[in-house]
Amino acid sequence: MGRRRTSDDRTPRRAGTASVVRATLAQQLIGSVDRATATRWEAAQERADRLEGTRDERVAAVTKSIRREVALAGAASGGTAAVPGVGLGTASAAFAVELAWTTVRLCDLIMTIAVIHGHGRAGLEERRMWILSILTYRDGAAGILAGFVAELAETSGRNGVRRISERTMQRINATVGRVVVGKYGKRAGVAAVGRAVPFGVGAALGYGINSRAVSTVSGHAHSFFSEFPIALEAIDVEPR
C-alpha cells in the first residue's frame, strides 16, 4: 500500500507554488505596464476628450469610473480566495489575473490624467516613464524623476540645455524596473503577495481597499502632472 501523504509531504509543493508567484510578480507588473502603454494610449486620449468640466472635475470623473471597476474585481478575487477548499494554486491564479488587469486599469487612469493635464502627445517611452515612476515612487515620483533627469539627461548645444532623449528615458525606465524587481522578487509567500496591490500601494484584495488604492494612485498622478518635473520643450522624442 502507498504511504499516506502528510502535511510535511505537501509542503514542498506549496513552497514551490509560492516561489513561482514570487518569481513572476515583478514581471507581471512590468509586462502589464508595457502592454498598456503600447496599446491603450489612443483610448486614454479619447476618454479624456469625452470628459467635461474643470481639470479637477475631469480627474474626479475618470477616477470614479475606474475605481468602481477595480473595486469590483477586488471583491471577486478576494471572495475566491476566501471560499473554503480553494487551493493555493487557484487563489494565486485568481490574484495573478486581477493583478494584471488592475495594473492595466491603473495605467489607463494615469494616461488619461496625463492627457487632461495637456500631455497628449507623449511617446511610448515617456508614457512608460510616467507610469513606472508614479506607481513605484507614489507621491515622491516627481522629485525622484527630476533627480534621474539631472543625472542621466544629455547636454546638447552650446547653451547647455538638458535634453531628454528616448535613450535617457529607456535608462530611467530600466533603473525603475530594477527597483520593482528587487522589491517584489523578495516578497515572501502568496499571502504577502495578495496584500500588494500593484507597486507601492499596499493593500489586501477586496472592494473597499482596492477602491482606496485607485483613489491613491489618482491623487499621485494628479500631483505629478500638476508639478511635472521636466520642461516639455526639453523632451527630444517624436510621439508614437
C-alpha positions as a printed NumPy array, in Angstrom:
array([[  0.   ,   0.   ,   0.   ],
       [  1.201,   3.508,  -0.716],
       [  2.149,   5.686,   2.188],
       [ -0.425,   8.34 ,   3.098],
       [  0.817,  11.851,   2.397],
       [  1.346,  14.009,   5.452],
       [  1.333,  17.765,   5.759],
       [  5.14 ,  17.667,   5.598],
       [  4.914,  15.829,   2.257],
       [  2.73 ,  18.605,   0.831],
       [  4.993,  21.453,   1.976],
       [  7.431,  21.371,  -0.979],
       [  4.56 ,  21.643,  -3.473],
       [  3.116,  24.629,  -1.629],
       [  6.548,  26.228,  -1.274],
       [  7.121,  25.691,  -4.977],
       [  3.882,  27.464,  -5.884],
       [  4.783,  30.433,  -3.696],
       [  8.229,  30.558,  -5.282],
       [  6.727,  30.766,  -8.773],
       [  4.423,  33.581,  -7.699],
       [  7.344,  35.492,  -6.171],
       [  9.483,  34.981,  -9.249],
       [  6.887,  36.237, -11.703],
       [  5.17 ,  39.062,  -9.806],
       [  7.515,  41.832, -10.918],
       [  7.482,  40.545, -14.499],
       [  3.657,  40.55 , -14.463],
       [  3.576,  44.131, -13.234],
       [  6.087,  45.435, -15.762],
       [  4.532,  43.393, -18.563],
       [  1.13 ,  44.92 , -17.827],
       [  2.626,  48.416, -17.961],
       [  4.289,  47.627, -21.295],
       [  1.047,  46.331, -22.803],
       [ -0.965,  49.296, -21.583],
       [  1.461,  51.952, -22.794],
       [  1.737,  50.297, -26.201],
       [ -1.926,  49.532, -26.883],
       [ -4.186,  51.775, -24.761],
       [ -2.877,  55.291, -25.341],
       [ -5.4  ,  56.21 , -28.012],
       [ -8.262,  55.049, -25.788],
       [ -6.912,  57.205, -22.942],
       [ -6.83 ,  60.23 , -25.246],
       [-10.408,  59.612, -26.338],
       [-11.539,  59.045, -22.747],
       [-10.044,  62.355, -21.66 ],
       [-11.621,  64.198, -24.605],
       [-15.093,  62.923, -23.66 ],
       [-14.883,  64.329, -20.145],
       [-16.323,  67.746, -19.36 ],
       [-15.704,  70.313, -16.645],
       [-12.631,  71.719, -14.961],
       [ -9.405,  69.775, -14.753],
       [-10.185,  68.649, -11.212],
       [-13.707,  67.599, -12.212],
       [-12.422,  65.569, -15.16 ],
       [ -9.844,  63.811, -12.996],
       [-12.515,  63.055, -10.41 ],
       [-14.845,  61.637, -13.059],
       [-12.333,  59.223, -14.59 ],
       [-11.164,  58.179, -11.125],
       [-14.717,  57.348, -10.077],
       [-15.322,  55.229, -13.175],
       [-12.109,  53.192, -12.939],
       [-12.315,  52.922,  -9.148],
       [-15.661,  51.138,  -9.361],
       [-14.357,  48.593, -11.895],
       [-11.19 ,  47.813,  -9.941],
       [-13.046,  47.598,  -6.644],
       [-15.496,  45.063,  -8.069],
       [-12.623,  42.966,  -9.417],
       [-11.003,  43.033,  -5.985],
       [-14.204,  41.861,  -4.364],
       [-14.473,  38.972,  -6.825],
       [-10.92 ,  37.686,  -6.458],
       [-10.922,  38.27 ,  -2.723],
       [-14.106,  36.224,  -2.499],
       [-12.498,  33.394,  -4.453],
       [ -9.577,  33.236,  -2.045],
       [-11.957,  33.087,   0.937],
       [-14.005,  30.117,  -0.308],
       [-13.33 ,  27.001,   1.817],
       [-11.495,  24.315,  -0.118],
       [ -9.993,  26.646,  -2.716],
       [ -6.37 ,  25.643,  -3.092],
       [ -3.312,  27.855,  -3.036],
       [ -2.817,  27.497,  -6.766],
       [ -6.389,  28.577,  -7.559],
       [ -6.203,  31.576,  -5.246],
       [ -2.825,  32.546,  -6.698],
       [ -4.146,  32.261, -10.255],
       [ -7.143,  34.452,  -9.391],
       [ -4.837,  37.041,  -7.874],
       [ -2.495,  36.951, -10.887],
       [ -5.386,  37.674, -13.252],
       [ -6.619,  40.547, -11.1  ],
       [ -3.082,  41.885, -10.692],
       [ -2.548,  42.148, -14.438],
       [ -5.973,  43.671, -15.098],
       [ -5.761,  46.119, -12.193],
       [ -2.319,  47.284, -13.296],
       [ -3.625,  47.93 , -16.808],
       [ -6.556,  49.931, -15.432],
       [ -4.215,  51.989, -13.255],
       [ -2.171,  52.679, -16.39 ],
       [ -5.38 ,  53.775, -18.151],
       [ -6.086,  56.115, -15.241],
       [ -2.611,  57.651, -15.246],
       [ -2.536,  58.13 , -19.019],
       [ -5.985,  59.721, -19.011],
       [ -4.946,  62.125, -16.244],
       [ -1.832,  62.952, -18.274],
       [ -3.961,  63.944, -21.257],
       [ -6.233,  66.021, -19.017],
       [ -3.092,  67.88 , -17.917],
       [ -2.073,  68.581, -21.528],
       [  0.391,  65.741, -22.135],
       [ -1.489,  64.301, -25.087],
       [  1.456,  63.945, -27.487],
       [  3.781,  61.771, -25.435],
       [  5.818,  58.957, -26.941],
       [  5.895,  55.36 , -25.772],
       [  8.945,  55.607, -23.514],
       [  7.693,  58.821, -21.956],
       [  4.358,  57.209, -21.106],
       [  6.164,  54.231, -19.614],
       [  8.364,  56.585, -17.595],
       [  5.347,  58.361, -16.076],
       [  3.602,  55.17 , -15.097],
       [  6.597,  53.333, -13.665],
       [  7.59 ,  56.418, -11.672],
       [  4.118,  57.112, -10.255],
       [  3.299,  53.511,  -9.363],
       [  6.715,  52.855,  -7.853],
       [  7.508,  56.121,  -6.046],
       [  3.965,  57.357,  -5.369],
       [  3.853,  60.926,  -4.023],
       [  7.641,  61.211,  -4.358],
       [  7.608,  60.416,  -8.088],
       [  8.155,  63.966,  -9.351],
       [ 11.177,  64.583,  -7.16 ],
       [ 12.795,  61.235,  -7.895],
       [ 12.21 ,  61.588, -11.635],
       [ 13.747,  65.068, -11.544],
       [ 16.81 ,  63.517,  -9.904],
       [ 17.066,  60.86 , -12.606],
       [ 16.828,  63.521, -15.296],
       [ 19.555,  65.622, -13.671],
       [ 21.801,  62.564, -13.525],
       [ 21.084,  60.894, -16.85 ],
       [ 19.917,  63.543, -19.334],
       [ 22.22 ,  64.577, -22.136],
       [ 23.618,  68.085, -22.52 ],
       [ 23.014,  69.409, -26.015],
       [ 24.355,  72.52 , -27.728],
       [ 26.317,  75.499, -26.523],
       [ 23.629,  76.704, -24.172],
       [ 23.925,  73.517, -22.121],
       [ 20.2  ,  72.715, -22.191],
       [ 19.476,  69.285, -20.725],
       [ 17.781,  67.168, -23.386],
       [ 15.58 ,  64.187, -22.575],
       [ 16.068,  61.714, -25.392],
       [ 14.47 ,  58.316, -25.869],
       [ 17.749,  56.779, -24.734],
       [ 17.559,  58.771, -21.479],
       [ 14.013,  57.588, -20.871],
       [ 14.996,  53.992, -21.539],
       [ 17.764,  54.286, -18.954],
       [ 15.37 ,  55.792, -16.404],
       [ 12.807,  53.066, -17.068],
       [ 15.447,  50.354, -16.693],
       [ 16.509,  51.861, -13.356],
       [ 12.938,  51.96 , -12.034],
       [ 12.304,  48.457, -13.375],
       [ 15.191,  47.127, -11.28 ],
       [ 13.583,  48.706,  -8.206],
       [ 10.317,  46.893,  -8.962],
       [ 12.073,  43.551,  -9.479],
       [ 14.083,  43.991,  -6.302],
       [ 11.043,  44.838,  -4.22 ],
       [  8.639,  42.183,  -5.445],
       [ 11.191,  39.46 ,  -6.11 ],
       [ 11.841,  39.335,  -2.361],
       [  8.209,  39.304,  -1.225],
       [  7.691,  36.052,   0.638],
       [  4.625,  33.912,   0.126],
       [  1.315,  34.194,  -1.62 ],
       [ -0.355,  35.731,   1.438],
       [  2.074,  38.664,   1.326],
       [  1.717,  38.963,  -2.44 ],
       [ -2.048,  39.107,  -2.006],
       [ -1.642,  42.207,   0.125],
       [  0.194,  44.144,  -2.575],
       [ -2.   ,  45.997,  -4.996],
       [  0.322,  46.985,  -7.877],
       [  3.634,  48.595,  -6.969],
       [  3.802,  50.893,  -3.973],
       [  0.156,  50.814,  -2.9  ],
       [ -0.057,  48.306,  -0.055],
       [ -3.488,  46.723,   0.245],
       [ -5.376,  43.47 ,   0.636],
       [ -7.687,  42.131,  -2.009],
       [-11.216,  43.391,  -1.562],
       [-13.712,  46.006,  -2.691],
       [-13.033,  48.782,  -0.209],
       [ -9.252,  48.634,  -0.186],
       [ -8.91 ,  48.328,  -3.949],
       [-11.172,  51.355,  -4.203],
       [ -8.869,  53.352,  -1.946],
       [ -5.86 ,  52.169,  -3.938],
       [ -7.262,  53.652,  -7.147],
       [ -8.012,  56.928,  -5.372],
       [ -4.456,  56.991,  -4.056],
       [ -2.909,  56.426,  -7.485],
       [ -5.185,  59.095,  -8.949],
       [ -4.016,  61.585,  -6.338],
       [ -0.372,  60.774,  -7.014],
       [ -0.863,  61.134, -10.783],
       [ -2.789,  64.416, -10.429],
       [  0.003,  65.868,  -8.276],
       [  2.723,  64.528, -10.574],
       [  1.304,  66.155, -13.693],
       [  0.436,  69.353, -11.815],
       [  4.129,  69.71 , -10.922],
       [  5.617,  67.941, -13.954],
       [  9.369,  67.794, -13.319],
       [ 10.507,  68.036, -16.958],
       [ 10.137,  71.047, -19.247],
       [  8.101,  69.835, -22.219],
       [ 10.419,  71.585, -24.672],
       [ 13.32 ,  69.517, -23.295],
       [ 11.758,  66.211, -24.39 ],
       [ 13.509,  65.393, -27.644],
       [ 11.387,  62.434, -28.756],
       [  8.868,  62.05 , -31.57 ],
       [  5.476,  60.887, -30.226],
       [  4.361,  57.383, -31.185]])
